[in-house]
Amino acid sequence: MTMMLEKEATDDLIERGYSRRQIGEIAAMLGAGVAATTMLTNPALAQQQAARGIKGAVRIGSNECWTGPFPSGVQAIQAAASVGNWYDPDTYRADLTKTVSDVEGIPETHIQLWPGSGGPLVSIVAAYCSPTKGLVTADPTFESAWRSADFMKAPIAKVPQPIGKGHDVKGMLAANPNAGLYYICTPNNPTGTITPIEDIKWLLDNKPAGSMLLVDEAYLHFSEAPSAASLIGARKDIIVMRTCSKLFGMAGIRLGLTFADPEVQKQIMLFGPSAGGLSITAMACGNAVFKEAALIKARRAEMVAARDETIAWLTKKGIEVQPGSQANMFMVNWKKPAKDMQAALLATPEKVQIGRSWAIWPNISRVTVGSAEDMKKFCAAVDRVYKA
């Protein structure tokens, strides 16, 4: 999408009460990315962004996968790169869409491909929130939705996340019975906890008519929980979002998906990046890895083993870990400012870079599950800091 909104999107915003000046600001947000825009206007928020990797550090701070795409994906990238001189050398988009449809049991018409999932998240907030139609989320959760809604001048309701459990869906509805968008991240970032499909269905059936439910399943493959995509059917008030950045190890390759009714997809795309922005290498890699069921299961098992062993070590040492994570992250309560512990671990010889904290829990850090070797170094660094 260019810096200028298309006429249909502009008309939609005018109907929602935005001025021409505000529409120009929203166009800039969508063109440049809400995170970059917000950091320019509020440098303090830059500290809340996912940490950039530090050279030589053990990188367990940004929920990246500890390894790259499956071998079939790497081979597909190499093959696609050889014809990268063409804009549209083959049926990459159609092939990937069919693969996703076959794996997920969703009609091809209900699948939209994106360069990552950050863009569609911002676009969905832009499409369904306004100064009179707010956003409702858990707290803590992935902050990008908050930043986008704040930029849209939309009211934001944050419902405390029950420790060790999924979202409080009844609390979310009570927090704003007239919201434009209800956002559920499951497994939740940063807690890793699952919101049961029954709870998601309850919110879908009880929310106000005309509002949208967004279910962010970025970490679903790390769990064995069922997808909310089964709830879509003929409904036009639910969007399920995925990314290949996590278990598939494609964070730098950029591939995301939204599952929704075609009319809903059209509405999102009014505020989204150009469909032509998706590289053929991303589509080729996604098509190869998405159907690797056995490798997905094996990578999940490898992560679970490293996560469980690390949590057991921390627990034995008397360090509190929040229960219930079914993703490649967990929350550690240091019982002192988390930012101090983050700095202390990075200063150890092991040079361990853990994740951030959230305002609601200032003493609690998110720790990404890396390789078995990464987690051994994390434990060694924690031991060193505690002895000191």
C-alpha positions as CSV (number, residue, x, y, z in Angstrom):
1,M,0.0,0.0,0.0
2,T,1.3,3.4,-0.9
3,M,1.4,6.4,1.4
4,M,-2.0,7.5,-0.1
5,L,-5.0,5.4,1.0
6,E,-7.2,4.2,-1.8
7,K,-10.6,5.9,-2.3
8,E,-12.6,3.0,-0.7
9,A,-10.4,3.0,2.4
10,T,-10.6,6.8,2.6
11,D,-14.4,6.7,2.3
12,D,-14.5,4.1,5.1
13,L,-12.5,6.3,7.4
14,I,-14.6,9.4,6.6
15,E,-17.7,7.4,7.5
16,R,-16.1,6.6,10.8
17,G,-15.6,10.3,11.6
18,Y,-11.9,10.9,10.8
19,S,-10.8,14.2,9.4
20,R,-8.7,14.5,6.2
21,R,-5.7,15.4,8.3
22,Q,-6.2,12.3,10.5
23,I,-6.6,10.1,7.4
24,G,-3.2,11.4,6.2
25,E,-1.7,10.4,9.5
26,I,-3.2,7.0,9.3
27,A,-1.9,6.6,5.7
28,A,1.6,7.4,7.0
29,M,1.2,4.9,9.7
30,L,0.2,2.1,7.3
31,G,2.9,3.1,4.8
32,A,5.8,3.3,7.2
33,G,4.7,0.8,9.9
34,V,3.1,1.8,13.2
35,A,6.1,0.7,15.2
36,A,8.5,2.9,13.4
37,T,6.1,5.9,13.5
38,T,5.5,5.5,17.2
39,M,9.2,5.2,18.0
40,L,9.9,8.4,16.1
41,T,7.2,10.3,18.2
42,N,7.8,8.5,21.5
43,P,11.4,7.3,21.9
44,A,10.5,5.7,25.3
45,L,8.4,3.1,23.6
46,A,11.4,2.1,21.5
47,Q,12.6,0.2,24.6
48,Q,9.5,-1.9,24.5
49,Q,10.2,-3.3,21.0
50,A,11.6,-6.8,20.6
51,A,15.3,-6.6,21.3
52,R,17.6,-6.7,18.3
53,G,20.1,-9.5,18.4
54,I,23.4,-8.7,20.0
55,K,26.4,-10.2,18.2
56,G,27.8,-13.1,20.2
57,A,24.9,-13.2,22.7
58,V,22.7,-16.1,23.5
59,R,19.5,-14.8,21.7
60,I,16.5,-15.9,23.8
61,G,14.7,-12.6,23.9
62,S,12.6,-12.2,20.8
63,N,10.8,-15.5,20.5
64,E,12.8,-16.4,17.4
65,C,13.3,-20.0,16.6
66,W,16.8,-21.4,17.6
67,T,17.2,-22.8,14.1
68,G,16.3,-22.0,10.5
69,P,13.7,-23.4,8.1
70,F,13.5,-27.1,7.5
71,P,15.9,-28.4,4.8
72,S,13.1,-28.6,2.3
73,G,12.4,-24.9,2.8
74,V,16.0,-24.0,2.3
75,Q,16.1,-26.0,-0.9
76,A,12.9,-24.3,-2.1
77,I,14.4,-20.9,-1.4
78,Q,17.5,-21.7,-3.4
79,A,15.4,-22.9,-6.4
80,A,13.2,-19.8,-6.3
81,A,16.3,-17.5,-6.0
82,S,17.6,-18.7,-9.3
83,V,14.5,-17.2,-11.1
84,G,14.4,-14.1,-8.9
85,N,14.9,-12.0,-11.9
86,W,11.2,-12.4,-12.8
87,Y,8.3,-10.7,-11.0
88,D,6.1,-13.8,-11.4
89,P,8.1,-16.7,-12.7
90,D,5.7,-19.5,-11.6
91,T,2.6,-20.4,-9.6
92,Y,4.2,-19.7,-6.2
93,R,1.2,-17.9,-4.7
94,A,-1.3,-20.4,-6.0
95,D,0.8,-23.4,-4.9
96,L,1.2,-22.1,-1.3
97,T,-2.5,-21.1,-1.0
98,K,-3.5,-24.7,-2.1
99,T,-1.0,-26.2,0.4
100,V,-2.4,-24.2,3.3
101,S,-5.9,-25.0,2.2
102,D,-5.2,-28.7,2.1
103,V,-3.4,-28.7,5.5
104,E,-5.9,-26.5,7.3
105,G,-9.1,-27.6,5.7
106,I,-10.0,-24.0,4.7
107,P,-11.2,-22.9,1.3
108,E,-8.6,-21.2,-0.8
109,T,-10.9,-18.2,-1.1
110,H,-10.5,-17.7,2.7
111,I,-6.7,-17.5,2.7
112,Q,-4.6,-14.3,2.3
113,L,-0.8,-14.3,2.2
114,W,1.2,-11.5,3.8
115,P,4.8,-10.5,4.2
116,G,4.8,-11.4,7.9
117,S,2.0,-10.9,10.4
118,G,2.9,-7.5,11.7
119,G,1.3,-5.7,8.7
120,P,-2.0,-7.5,8.9
121,L,-2.3,-6.9,12.6
122,V,-1.9,-3.1,12.1
123,S,-4.3,-3.3,9.1
124,I,-7.0,-5.1,11.1
125,V,-6.8,-2.5,13.9
126,A,-7.1,0.2,11.2
127,A,-10.1,-1.5,9.6
128,Y,-12.2,-2.1,12.7
129,C,-11.1,0.4,15.4
130,S,-11.9,4.1,15.6
131,P,-12.4,6.8,18.3
132,T,-15.9,5.3,18.9
133,K,-15.0,1.6,18.4
134,G,-12.3,0.5,20.8
135,L,-9.8,-2.4,21.1
136,V,-10.0,-5.0,23.9
137,T,-7.1,-7.3,24.7
138,A,-5.5,-9.2,27.6
139,D,-2.8,-7.6,29.6
140,P,0.0,-8.5,29.1
141,T,-0.1,-9.5,25.4
142,F,1.6,-8.5,22.1
143,E,1.8,-4.7,22.2
144,S,1.5,-3.9,18.5
145,A,-2.3,-3.9,18.6
146,W,-2.1,-1.4,21.5
147,R,0.2,0.9,19.6
148,S,-1.9,0.8,16.5
149,A,-5.2,1.5,18.3
150,D,-3.5,4.4,20.2
151,F,-2.4,5.9,16.9
152,M,-6.0,5.5,15.6
153,K,-7.3,7.4,18.7
154,A,-9.3,4.3,19.6
155,P,-10.0,3.5,23.3
156,I,-8.1,0.5,24.6
157,A,-9.3,-1.8,27.3
158,K,-6.7,-4.2,28.8
159,V,-8.1,-7.1,30.9
160,P,-5.6,-8.7,33.3
161,Q,-4.3,-12.0,32.1
162,P,-5.0,-14.8,34.6
163,I,-1.7,-16.3,35.6
164,G,-1.4,-19.8,34.1
165,K,-4.6,-19.6,32.1
166,G,-6.0,-18.3,28.9
167,H,-7.7,-14.9,28.3
168,D,-10.6,-13.9,30.5
169,V,-13.1,-13.7,27.7
170,K,-16.1,-12.7,29.9
171,G,-14.0,-9.9,31.4
172,M,-13.0,-8.8,27.9
173,L,-16.6,-8.4,26.8
174,A,-17.5,-6.6,30.1
175,A,-14.6,-4.2,29.6
176,N,-16.1,-2.8,26.4
177,P,-19.5,-4.3,25.3
178,N,-19.3,-2.1,22.2
179,A,-15.8,-2.6,21.0
180,G,-14.8,-2.7,17.4
181,L,-12.1,-5.4,17.8
182,Y,-11.5,-8.1,20.4
183,Y,-8.0,-9.5,20.2
184,I,-7.0,-12.9,21.5
185,C,-3.4,-14.2,21.2
186,T,-3.3,-17.9,21.8
187,P,-0.8,-19.2,22.8
188,N,-0.5,-15.8,24.3
189,N,2.7,-13.7,23.9
190,P,4.3,-13.4,26.5
191,T,2.7,-16.0,28.8
192,G,2.5,-18.9,26.3
193,T,-0.9,-19.9,27.8
194,I,-3.8,-21.3,25.7
195,T,-7.3,-19.8,25.5
196,P,-9.6,-22.8,25.1
197,I,-11.5,-23.0,21.8
198,E,-14.7,-23.1,23.9
199,D,-13.9,-19.7,25.4
200,I,-13.1,-18.2,22.0
201,K,-16.4,-19.5,20.7
202,W,-18.2,-18.0,23.7
203,L,-16.8,-14.6,22.9
204,L,-17.6,-15.0,19.2
205,D,-21.2,-15.8,20.0
206,N,-21.7,-13.1,22.6
207,K,-19.8,-10.1,21.3
208,P,-21.7,-7.2,19.7
209,A,-22.9,-7.5,16.2
210,G,-20.6,-5.7,13.8
211,S,-17.5,-6.1,15.9
212,M,-14.6,-8.3,14.8
213,L,-12.8,-11.1,16.7
214,L,-9.1,-11.5,15.8
215,V,-7.4,-14.7,17.0
216,D,-3.6,-14.5,16.7
217,E,-2.1,-18.0,16.4
218,A,1.5,-17.1,15.8
219,Y,2.7,-19.7,18.3
220,L,0.0,-22.4,17.6
221,H,2.5,-24.9,16.1
222,F,4.4,-25.1,19.3
223,S,1.3,-26.4,21.0
224,E,-1.2,-29.2,20.2
225,A,-4.2,-26.9,20.7
226,P,-6.9,-26.8,18.0
227,S,-7.1,-23.8,15.7
228,A,-9.9,-21.3,15.8
229,A,-10.0,-21.5,12.0
230,S,-12.6,-24.2,12.6
231,L,-15.0,-21.5,13.8
232,I,-14.9,-19.4,10.6
233,G,-17.3,-21.4,8.4
234,A,-19.7,-18.8,6.9
235,R,-19.1,-16.2,9.6
236,K,-17.8,-12.7,8.7
237,D,-16.8,-11.6,12.2
238,I,-13.7,-13.6,12.9
239,I,-10.1,-13.5,11.6
240,V,-7.5,-16.0,12.4
241,M,-3.9,-14.9,11.9
242,R,-0.7,-17.0,11.5
243,T,3.0,-16.4,10.9
244,C,5.8,-18.7,9.8
245,S,8.3,-16.6,11.8
246,K,8.2,-18.9,14.9
247,L,8.3,-22.7,14.7
248,F,9.1,-22.6,11.0
249,G,12.2,-20.4,11.6
250,M,11.3,-17.9,9.0
251,A,11.3,-14.6,11.0
252,G,13.7,-12.9,8.5
253,I,12.0,-14.4,5.5
254,R,8.6,-12.8,6.2
255,L,5.5,-14.9,5.6
256,G,2.2,-14.6,7.3
257,L,-1.4,-15.6,6.7
258,T,-4.9,-14.5,7.5
259,F,-7.9,-16.8,7.4
260,A,-11.3,-15.1,7.0
261,D,-14.3,-14.7,4.7
262,P,-13.3,-13.2,1.4
263,E,-15.3,-10.0,2.1
264,V,-13.4,-9.6,5.4
265,Q,-10.1,-10.2,3.6
266,K,-11.0,-7.4,1.1
267,Q,-11.7,-5.0,4.0
268,I,-8.3,-5.8,5.6
269,M,-6.5,-5.3,2.3
270,L,-7.8,-1.8,2.0
271,F,-5.5,-0.9,4.8
272,G,-2.7,-3.4,4.1
273,P,0.5,-3.6,2.2
274,S,0.5,-4.5,-1.5
275,A,0.0,-8.2,-2.3
276,G,3.0,-7.8,-4.6
277,G,5.3,-7.2,-1.6
278,L,5.6,-10.9,-0.9
279,S,8.8,-12.5,-2.2
280,I,8.8,-15.7,-4.2
281,T,11.4,-17.1,-1.9
282,A,9.1,-16.7,1.1
283,M,6.2,-18.3,-0.8
284,A,8.4,-21.2,-2.0
285,C,9.8,-21.8,1.5
286,G,6.3,-21.7,3.0
287,N,4.9,-24.1,0.5
288,A,7.7,-26.6,1.4
289,V,7.6,-26.4,5.2
290,F,3.9,-26.0,5.8
291,K,3.2,-29.7,5.1
292,E,6.2,-31.1,7.0
293,A,4.0,-32.7,9.7
294,A,6.6,-35.0,11.1
295,L,9.3,-32.3,11.3
296,I,6.8,-29.9,12.9
297,K,6.1,-32.5,15.6
298,A,9.8,-33.2,16.1
299,R,10.7,-29.5,16.5
300,R,7.9,-29.0,18.9
301,A,9.1,-31.9,21.0
302,E,12.7,-30.5,21.0
303,M,11.4,-27.2,22.3
304,V,9.2,-28.8,24.9
305,A,12.1,-30.8,26.3
306,A,14.4,-27.8,26.5
307,R,11.6,-25.7,28.1
308,D,10.6,-28.3,30.7
309,E,14.2,-29.0,31.7
310,T,14.9,-25.3,32.1
311,I,11.7,-24.6,34.2
312,A,12.5,-27.7,36.4
313,W,16.0,-26.2,37.1
314,L,14.6,-22.8,37.9
315,T,11.9,-24.3,40.2
316,K,14.5,-26.4,42.0
317,K,16.5,-23.3,42.6
318,G,13.5,-21.6,44.1
319,I,12.9,-19.2,41.2
320,E,9.2,-18.7,40.4
321,V,8.0,-19.6,36.9
322,Q,4.5,-18.9,35.8
323,P,2.7,-22.2,34.9
324,G,0.8,-23.2,31.7
325,S,3.1,-22.2,28.8
326,Q,2.5,-24.2,25.7
327,A,4.8,-22.1,23.5
328,N,8.4,-21.3,23.1
329,M,8.5,-18.9,26.0
330,F,7.8,-18.7,29.7
331,M,7.6,-16.0,32.4
332,V,10.1,-15.8,35.2
333,N,9.4,-13.8,38.4
334,W,12.7,-12.5,39.7
335,K,10.9,-10.6,42.6
336,K,13.0,-7.6,41.7
337,P,13.0,-5.2,38.7
338,A,13.1,-7.4,35.5
339,K,15.1,-4.8,33.6
340,D,18.0,-5.2,36.2
341,M,18.0,-8.9,35.8
342,Q,18.0,-8.5,32.0
343,A,21.1,-6.3,32.2
344,A,22.8,-8.6,34.7
345,L,22.4,-11.7,32.5
346,L,23.7,-9.9,29.4
347,A,26.8,-8.8,31.4
348,T,27.8,-12.4,32.4
349,P,30.5,-14.3,30.4
350,E,27.6,-16.3,28.9
351,K,26.2,-13.0,27.5
352,V,22.5,-14.1,27.7
353,Q,20.0,-11.8,26.1
354,I,16.5,-12.5,27.6
355,G,13.2,-10.8,26.8
356,R,11.5,-7.8,28.2
357,S,8.9,-7.2,30.9
358,W,5.4,-5.7,30.7
359,A,4.2,-2.7,32.8
360,I,1.6,-4.8,34.5
361,W,4.3,-7.2,35.8
362,P,7.5,-5.2,36.2
363,N,9.4,-7.9,38.0
364,I,8.7,-10.6,35.5
365,S,10.7,-11.4,32.3
366,R,9.7,-13.3,29.2
367,V,12.3,-15.9,28.3
368,T,12.4,-17.5,24.9
369,V,13.2,-21.2,24.7
370,G,16.3,-21.6,22.5
371,S,18.3,-24.7,21.8
372,A,19.3,-27.1,24.6
373,E,22.7,-25.5,24.6
374,D,21.2,-22.0,24.8
375,M,19.2,-23.0,27.8
376,K,22.2,-24.5,29.6
377,K,24.0,-21.2,29.1
378,F,20.9,-19.3,30.4
379,C,20.9,-21.5,33.6
380,A,24.6,-21.0,34.0
381,A,24.2,-17.2,33.7
382,V,21.3,-17.2,36.2
383,D,23.3,-19.2,38.6
384,R,26.2,-16.9,38.3
385,V,24.1,-13.8,38.9
386,Y,22.3,-15.3,41.9
387,K,25.6,-16.3,43.5
388,A,27.0,-12.8,43.0
